[in-house]
Amino acid sequence: QVQLVESGGGLVQAGGSLRLSCAASGRTFSRYGMGWFRQAPGKEREFVAAISWRGDGTYYADSVKGRFTISRNNAKNTVDLQMNSLKPEDTADYYCASDRAAFRVVLTKQIYDYNYWGQGTQVTVSS
C-alpha cells in the first residue's frame, strides 16, 4: 500500500517562505516522478510542480515559476516544495502525488497521470 504524507503547511505573511515535505512509502520511490498540486476553496485542483524519477528534471506552473522549487531525496523517499515570495493567491491545500508510470521521460501536469495522493497540508498566506 502506497502512502504519501505531507507536512510543513501553516500560516505565513505575504512575502514569506514555507517548505513542504512529502514522505513516501509502499513502493520503490526512486522509479516514479512526483508532483505537487494545490486546491483553493471553491476551485479545482491545479498543478504546481513536478520532478522526474531521478530528480534531474523539473516542471512548474507559470504561476509559481521562479518562486517555488521542487526537489527530492531518493535515499530518504521524500519530495519537498520550497515556496518563497508567497502571495495570498497561493493559499490552498497542497497535495503531493506519485506518477502512475515508472521511469516517465516527459514530466506531466495532468491529474490523471498521478495515481497516489497524500491527504494534503494547508497553506494560508495573509496579506
BELDAKA-V322717 format. One line per field, one symbol per residue. ss: DSSP state (A for helix, B for strand, O for the rest). Layout:
ss=???
//
This chain:
ss=OOBBBBBOOBBBBOOOOBBBBBBBBOOOAAABBBBBBBBOOOOOOBBBBBBOOOOOOBBBOOOOOOOBBBBBBOOOOBBBBBBOOOOAAAOBBBBBBBBBBBOOOOOOOOAAABBBBOOOBBBBBBO
//
